[in-house]
Amino acid sequence: MGQVTIERLRARGSVKWSATSGDQLGAFIAESDLPLAPAVTEALHAAVADGLTGYLPAPVAAATGAACAAFQQQRFGWAVEPGQVQLLPDVLGAFSFTLSHLVGAATPVVLPTPAYMPFLELPGALGHELRTVPMDLIDGRFVLDPARLETALAGGGLLVLINPHNPTGQVATREELLAVAAVVERTGATVFSDEIHSPLVYSGAQHVPYAALDERTAAHTVTAVSASKGWNLPGLTCAQLILTSAEHRQRWDATPFVSRHGTSPLGAVAATAAYSDAGVAHLDASIDYLQRGRDLFAARMAQAPAIGYTPPAATYIHLLDLRPAGIEPAEVAQRTGVLGTDGTACGTPGLLRLTLATSHAVIGEIADRIAGL
């Protein structure tokens, strides 16, 4: 990765690098500049050579479901049955499907903030009330207040639980998840658990799948996962929806096929390869590189103590709190050429979201520019 130049990255033509020019550095979208896993590349080449470019065949989908279930068991100790895994194009598609088919039409959506930007927009677009619950920043960690959550979920609702968290990079503890589960049970709510970043957990942290906590959470949860972030496959459109509730599986079966259509067969092939032993070995090497990049960024940001920053425990998403320094997020791009995401889009003004799945040289340059504000 250290041999890849900015010129080569621009020539690659990804969204991040095609949207920047001159001395601009893109850090606004969850694309990775790291190399693809050889197991994924080989599987895709073979699939294309075989002409697997039509619609998704049932055996290919079943293989991906089995590979996903095996990965959840081996990585997190979560016993998922392959038949509980369904495929949809992406996690936002899974969220849309949940809103349209797995919960009632009048179900309000409860979203702790800051949050992944589309979760603030999609509920209203689909006719659902959105209730945001601001988290408290305590000693560098965003904390969800159970009483505030219970007020928002009063009478039922769909809680969007993002873990590992985007944009904070936090990994919820078992105790934090159990506190959420108690509120959900008392209010009769449902949980949409976005665990798309769960493959990217750094040493010192442990991901606990929310639905795996106990029988209660398995019954009230819809879990969305994908290989898209851990292996950089978002353009291949294949997410996995894990339905641990018999009622949710029945509702899935009762929906029209057209409402759950569109997963790419190449995406399914790539996900199956990603979850293989060779794919996981590549993931582990990527995590090691990303963690060293995280530590590099943290060391450089220590030179700007007025900017609030807690290194992420997972994901390549880094969140800066510019409020203590009196810096407006909109100023950063103008003054440094670093293009991030204004925290207002995440529901919390004054924050800056950066995605840093790139070379250590680029990470160091981004850190130096921001620390010099």
VENTA-V578516 format. One record per backbone hydrogen bond with DSSP energy under -0.5 kcal/mol. CO is the residue of the C=O (numbers start at 1). NH is the residue of the N-H. E is the energy in kcal/mol with one decimal. If there is no record, write none. Layout:
{{CO NH E} {CO NH E}}
This chain:
{{1 4 -1.6} {3 5 -0.5} {5 9 -2.1} {6 10 -2.6} {7 11 -2.0} {8 12 -1.4} {9 13 -0.9} {9 14 -0.6} {10 13 -0.8} {14 18 -2.5} {15 19 -1.4} {21 24 -2.3} {25 339 -2.9} {27 355 -1.4} {29 31 -2.4} {37 40 -0.7} {37 41 -2.3} {38 42 -2.8} {39 43 -1.8} {40 44 -2.5} {41 45 -2.6} {42 46 -2.3} {43 47 -2.1} {44 48 -2.6} {45 49 -2.4} {46 50 -1.7} {47 52 -2.9} {48 51 -1.4} {51 53 -2.3} {54 265 -0.5} {55 57 -0.6} {57 61 -2.2} {58 62 -2.7} {59 63 -2.0} {60 64 -1.8} {61 65 -2.4} {62 66 -2.4} {63 67 -2.2} {64 68 -2.8} {65 69 -2.3} {66 70 -2.3} {67 71 -2.2} {68 72 -2.4} {69 73 -2.0} {70 74 -2.8} {71 75 -2.9} {72 76 -1.8} {72 78 -1.8} {73 77 -1.5} {77 79 -0.7} {78 80 -1.4} {81 84 -2.4} {82 85 -1.6} {84 86 -0.5} {84 243 -3.1} {86 241 -3.5} {88 239 -3.9} {90 94 -1.9} {91 95 -2.3} {92 96 -2.5} {93 97 -2.5} {94 98 -2.2} {95 99 -2.4} {96 100 -2.2} {97 101 -2.4} {97 102 -0.7} {98 102 -1.6} {98 103 -1.3} {104 107 -1.7} {108 110 -0.5} {108 158 -2.8} {109 111 -0.5} {109 131 -3.4} {110 160 -2.7} {111 133 -2.1} {113 135 -2.9} {116 119 -1.5} {117 120 -1.9} {117 121 -0.6} {118 121 -0.9} {118 122 -2.9} {121 125 -1.5} {122 126 -1.5} {123 126 -0.6} {123 128 -3.0} {124 127 -1.5} {129 109 -3.4} {129 131 -0.5} {130 132 -0.5} {131 111 -2.6} {133 113 -1.8} {136 138 -0.9} {136 143 -3.3} {137 139 -0.5} {138 141 -1.7} {141 138 -3.1} {141 143 -0.5} {143 136 -2.8} {143 145 -0.6} {144 146 -0.6} {145 149 -2.3} {146 150 -2.6} {147 151 -1.9} {148 152 -1.8} {149 153 -1.9} {150 154 -0.6} {151 154 -0.8} {153 156 -2.9} {157 159 -0.6} {157 190 -2.6} {158 110 -2.8} {159 161 -0.8} {159 192 -3.1} {160 112 -0.6} {160 162 -0.6} {161 163 -0.7} {161 194 -2.6} {165 167 -0.5} {165 169 -2.4} {166 116 -0.7} {169 313 -1.9} {169 314 -1.4} {170 164 -0.6} {170 165 -3.1} {173 177 -2.3} {174 178 -2.5} {175 179 -1.9} {176 180 -1.7} {177 181 -2.5} {178 182 -2.0} {179 183 -1.4} {180 184 -2.5} {181 185 -2.4} {182 186 -2.0} {183 187 -1.8} {184 188 -1.1} {184 189 -1.8} {190 159 -3.0} {191 193 -0.7} {191 222 -2.8} {192 161 -2.5} {192 194 -0.8} {193 195 -0.9} {193 224 -2.7} {194 163 -2.2} {195 198 -1.7} {197 200 -1.7} {199 201 -0.9} {200 315 -2.7} {202 205 -1.7} {207 209 -0.5} {209 212 -1.2} {210 213 -1.7} {214 218 -2.0} {215 219 -1.6} {216 220 -1.3} {217 221 -0.5} {220 191 -2.8} {221 244 -0.6} {222 193 -2.9} {223 242 -3.4} {224 195 -2.7} {225 240 -3.1} {227 231 -2.0} {228 233 -1.5} {228 234 -0.7} {233 236 -1.9} {234 237 -1.3} {237 264 -2.1} {238 227 -0.6} {239 88 -1.8} {240 225 -2.8} {240 242 -0.6} {241 86 -2.6} {241 243 -0.7} {242 223 -2.1} {242 244 -0.8} {245 249 -2.1} {246 250 -2.1} {247 251 -2.0} {248 252 -2.4} {249 253 -2.3} {250 254 -1.4} {251 255 -0.7} {252 255 -1.3} {256 259 -1.5} {257 260 -1.8} {258 261 -0.8} {264 268 -2.1} {265 269 -2.4} {266 270 -2.4} {267 271 -2.4} {268 272 -2.4} {269 273 -2.1} {270 274 -2.4} {271 275 -2.2} {273 276 -1.1} {273 279 -0.6} {276 280 -2.6} {277 281 -2.0} {278 282 -1.7} {279 283 -2.1} {280 284 -2.6} {281 285 -1.7} {282 286 -2.3} {283 287 -2.7} {284 288 -2.0} {285 289 -1.9} {286 290 -3.0} {287 291 -2.8} {288 292 -1.9} {289 293 -2.0} {290 294 -2.5} {291 295 -2.4} {292 296 -2.0} {293 297 -2.4} {294 298 -2.6} {295 299 -2.2} {296 300 -2.0} {297 301 -2.6} {298 302 -1.3} {300 303 -1.6} {301 304 -2.2} {304 307 -2.0} {306 308 -0.6} {308 321 -3.1} {313 202 -2.3} {316 356 -3.1} {318 354 -3.0} {319 310 -0.6} {320 322 -0.8} {320 352 -2.4} {321 308 -2.6} {322 325 -0.5} {322 326 -0.6} {322 327 -1.8} {323 326 -1.3} {328 331 -1.9} {328 332 -0.7} {329 332 -1.1} {329 333 -0.6} {330 334 -0.7} {331 335 -2.6} {332 336 -2.6} {332 337 -0.7} {332 338 -0.6} {333 337 -1.5} {337 25 -2.7} {337 339 -0.6} {338 340 -0.8} {339 27 -3.0} {341 353 -2.7} {342 345 -1.8} {343 346 -1.0} {343 348 -2.6} {344 347 -1.3} {346 114 -0.6} {346 115 -2.1} {348 351 -1.0} {350 322 -2.1} {350 323 -0.5} {351 343 -3.1} {352 320 -2.8} {353 341 -2.3} {354 318 -3.3} {354 356 -0.5} {356 358 -1.2} {357 33 -3.2} {359 363 -2.4} {360 364 -2.6} {361 365 -1.9} {362 366 -2.6} {363 367 -2.6} {364 368 -2.5} {365 369 -2.2} {366 370 -2.2} {367 371 -3.1} {368 372 -1.2} {370 373 -1.8}}
